[in-house]
């Protein structure tokens, strides 16, 4: 069973290809799980990628708008930063 941990990442992020803004992102992190092999009573389980779930987002010290939250949640680069940040702080 994976252990979920809570993290806060403070970094910069560029919304809609405009200027970079300071953000404070609070999120939950669940680490990856390795593949589990088959046994006589179980067919096994495939590996699972790490997961992050955004709890709160502040942009320049103010609560994020829905559009800013959507942009942050769909950003691959920000997802990578959250994974790297969480794994360094376990």
N, C-alpha and C positions, 0 to 999 in steps of 0.2 A: 504494500500500500504506500502510495506516495504522500509525502508530507507537504502541505501547502503552507507557504510563508508569505508574510506581508512586507512590502518594501516601499520606499519613497525614493524616486529618482528626480533629481533637479538637473536640468540640462536646457539646451536651446532647441527650438523646433521652428521650422519655416512652414507657415500655413499658407496654402494657395499660392506658392511660389512668391510670397512677399518677403518682407524683412523677417529675420529670425527674432523670435520672442522667447523670453525666459519662461520655462514651464516647471511645474512641480506636479509630478505624476505619482499617485498612490495606486498600487496594484498588488494583486495576489499572483504568486508564482508557484506552479506545480512542476517539479522536475520530470525529465523524460524517464520512461520505464523501459528496461531492456526486454527483448523477446523472451518469452518463457516457453521452454520446450514441451513437447507432448509427453504424456504419461499414459498409463493404462486407463486411468479414470478421467483424463482431461485431454482435449485436443490441442492444448497449448494456447498461448495468446501472442498476438503480434506486438512489436515494439510500439510505444506511443511517444510522440514528440512532446517537448515541454510546452506548458500552457501558461499564458498570462491573462489576467482579467483586470481591466481598469476599474478602480473604485472611485477615484476622484481625480480631477484635473484642474489646475489653476494656471492661468496665463497672465504673466506680469502681475501676480498677486491677487487676481480676481477670478471668480469661478468661470470656467470655460463655457462658451456657447455650445449649443447642440452641434453646430457645424464644425467647430473646433474639435469637439470630442470625437465626432465621426472621422475627421481627418487624422487625428492621432491614433485612433483605433485601427485604421486601415493602412497605416504606414509601416512598410516592411523594415525600414531603417530604425524606426523607433521601437518596433518589436524586438529587433536584434539588440538594441541598447538595453532594453528591459531584461532580456534573457542574460546578457553578459553581466549586467549590474547585479542581478539576483544571484547568479552563480559565484560571483566574487564575494558576496556577502553572506553565504550560507555558513 
